[in-house]
Amino acid sequence: MSNEIQILKHIQSSIDNDSFVRLTFSKPVDGAGTLKKVIISLAIIKRVPQLSFVYRHKTNDMTKNHPIQEGIATIENLLKTEFQNANLFTSKADYAFERSEEKSRLKQTKATFKTAPNRGHDKEKRHLIQGADYLQQLGVLDQNGRVLKDKGDKFKQINKFVEVIEGLLKNHEMLSSGKPIKVVDMGSGKGYLTFALYDYLTTQLKLDASVAGVEVRQDLIDKCNTIAKSVGFEKLNFELGYIGDYSLDKTDILIALHACDTATDDAIAKGMAANAELIICAPCCHKQIRKSMTESEGLDSLLQHGILKERQAEIVTDAIRALIMEANGYKTKVFEFISTEHTGKNLMIIGEKKNQKTDPSKYLEEVEKLKKQFGISQHYLESLV
Ligand SMILES: C[S@@+](CC[C@H](N)C(=O)[O-])C[C@H]1O[C@@H](n2cnc3c(N)ncnc32)[C@H](O)[C@@H]1O
C-alpha cells in the first residue's frame, strides 16, 4: 500500500473513531505561490461534523468548511498535487508524510496530544431561546429560521439578555423553591425580550412562570397578544397601561428595558414597592437630570459641550438610581450588557434584593453629594420612594 493511501486511511479512521486532532499541510509544491500552509480541524458546525480548512496564504487566512467526505476528497487533492509534507495528529499517534521527487516517506511517532479536542465550533453561538415561531412572527427570523438581515443586532440583544437572566437565576432560590414565578416587563414595546424571557423560563427552565408586558401602545398590545396566543404561550399576556399608574402587586422579577426617560424610575419604584426579588433595567434617555443640572460645582468645563453634558447626565442619573436602590435594600450591579456595536443603549442596572436589612443613610448621603455637585434639586426616583 502506498504511503499516500496509508495516511489517507489514518485520516479517515481517526475521524471515524474520534481521535483526529489536526492535519497540517506544508512545503507547497509551488514554492512561489501565495498558499503556504493548510490547517485542518474537525468541528461540529450547525450540528453536523465538518472538516474546517484554514488556508494560510502569505498575507491572509481563508477558512472553508466541508462535510466529511467532501473534505477527505479535498485532502486527497492537497496531498497528491499541492503539498510535499503532511502532518497528522491524532490522540493515538502522530504521522509525518514527506514526498520528494518520486519517493515518499511515512513516519509514525508517539502522539503529541493525548486527547482529541472539543468539537464545538468557536463561532457557533449557544442560544438559550428555542421558539422559532414567535421570532418569525415578531419579524426577527425568516421562514427558514434564519435571522433577518436587519435583525442581527436585535437577535444578539435578545440572546444576551436571556444569558444575563440565566446568570442571575443560576443560584437563586426562585429556581429551587418550586413556586410559580411572576414577571412583569414594563414598557414591553414589540415584546422581543418579553417573549424570549417567557420562552426561556418555561421551555428551558421548565418553571411555572407567568409574564406580563405593560405597554402604552394598544397596537403593540394587540399584536403581542395575538402572537402569544398563536404560539400557545398561555401565561404570557400584554396589558395596556402606563407604568407610573400600573397597579403592581407581588412580583418576583421586574424588567424595564429601554423604557423612556423617567419611565425607568417609575418601573424601579414599582418593583421596589412590589418587593421584587430582581429588578432589571436598561435605561433609555436621561432628560430629567440633564435638564435639572444647573449650577455644578467646578464642573463647567465638563458640561459646556452638549454631548459631554448628556453623557454626564446619563452617568449621574444611573449612579443615583443605583444608590437609591441600595438604600432600599437592593444590591446593585451596573454594567454594559452588550457591546456598543449592537446598541448604544447598553447599560444595565440590576438590583437583587438583599437578605439583610440595610442602613440607607450612607447611600442617601452619597445621593446628596452627587446632587450638590451637579446642581440637581431632585432625582425623579427620589420623589417616588
Ligand atoms: C424603546 S421601547 C423598548 C421596548 C422593549 N422593552 C425593548 O427593550 O425591546 C420603549 C417602549 O416603552 C413604552 N413606554 C414608554 N413609556 C411608557 C410608560 N410610561 N408606560 C408604558 N409604556 C411606556 C413605549 O411605548 C415603547 O414601546
The ligand as an SDF file (V2000), in Angstrom:
LIG
                    3D

 27 29  0  0  0  0  0  0  0  0999 V2000
  -37.7450   51.6950   23.2370 C   0  0  0  0  0  0  0  0  0  0  0  0
  -39.1280   50.6860   23.5030 S   0  0  0  0  0  0  0  0  0  0  0  0
  -38.4150   49.3120   24.2840 C   0  0  0  0  0  0  0  0  0  0  0  0
  -39.2250   48.0690   24.1640 C   0  0  0  0  0  0  0  0  0  0  0  0
  -38.6430   46.8240   24.8380 C   0  0  0  0  0  0  0  0  0  0  0  0
  -38.6290   46.9430   26.2580 N   0  0  0  0  0  0  0  0  0  0  0  0
  -37.2690   46.5200   24.3240 C   0  0  0  0  0  0  0  0  0  0  0  0
  -36.2850   46.8260   25.0050 O   0  0  0  0  0  0  0  0  0  0  0  0
  -37.1430   45.9650   23.2240 O   0  0  0  0  0  0  0  0  0  0  0  0
  -39.9270   51.5130   24.8360 C   0  0  0  0  0  0  0  0  0  0  0  0
  -41.3720   51.1250   24.9640 C   0  0  0  0  0  0  0  0  0  0  0  0
  -41.8670   51.5900   26.2020 O   0  0  0  0  0  0  0  0  0  0  0  0
  -43.1360   52.1470   26.0080 C   0  0  0  0  0  0  0  0  0  0  0  0
  -43.3260   53.1520   27.0750 N   0  0  0  0  0  0  0  0  0  0  0  0
  -42.6180   54.2790   27.2690 C   0  0  0  0  0  0  0  0  0  0  0  0
  -43.0490   54.9180   28.3720 N   0  0  0  0  0  0  0  0  0  0  0  0
  -44.0200   54.1440   28.8930 C   0  0  0  0  0  0  0  0  0  0  0  0
  -44.8530   54.2590   30.0330 C   0  0  0  0  0  0  0  0  0  0  0  0
  -44.7210   55.2920   30.8630 N   0  0  0  0  0  0  0  0  0  0  0  0
  -45.7520   53.3070   30.2640 N   0  0  0  0  0  0  0  0  0  0  0  0
  -45.8650   52.2260   29.4480 C   0  0  0  0  0  0  0  0  0  0  0  0
  -45.1060   52.0670   28.3530 N   0  0  0  0  0  0  0  0  0  0  0  0
  -44.2000   53.0140   28.0740 C   0  0  0  0  0  0  0  0  0  0  0  0
  -43.0870   52.7500   24.6260 C   0  0  0  0  0  0  0  0  0  0  0  0
  -44.3810   52.8770   24.0370 O   0  0  0  0  0  0  0  0  0  0  0  0
  -42.2300   51.7490   23.8830 C   0  0  0  0  0  0  0  0  0  0  0  0
  -42.9810   50.7680   23.2580 O   0  0  0  0  0  0  0  0  0  0  0  0
  1  2  1  0
  2  3  1  0
  2 10  1  0
  3  4  1  0
  4  5  1  0
  5  6  1  0
  5  7  1  0
  7  8  2  0
  7  9  1  0
 10 11  1  0
 11 12  1  0
 11 26  1  0
 12 13  1  0
 13 14  1  0
 13 24  1  0
 14 15  1  0
 14 23  1  0
 15 16  2  0
 16 17  1  0
 17 18  1  0
 17 23  2  0
 18 19  1  0
 18 20  2  0
 20 21  1  0
 21 22  2  0
 22 23  1  0
 24 25  1  0
 24 26  1  0
 26 27  1  0
M  CHG  2   2   1   9  -1
M  END
$$$$
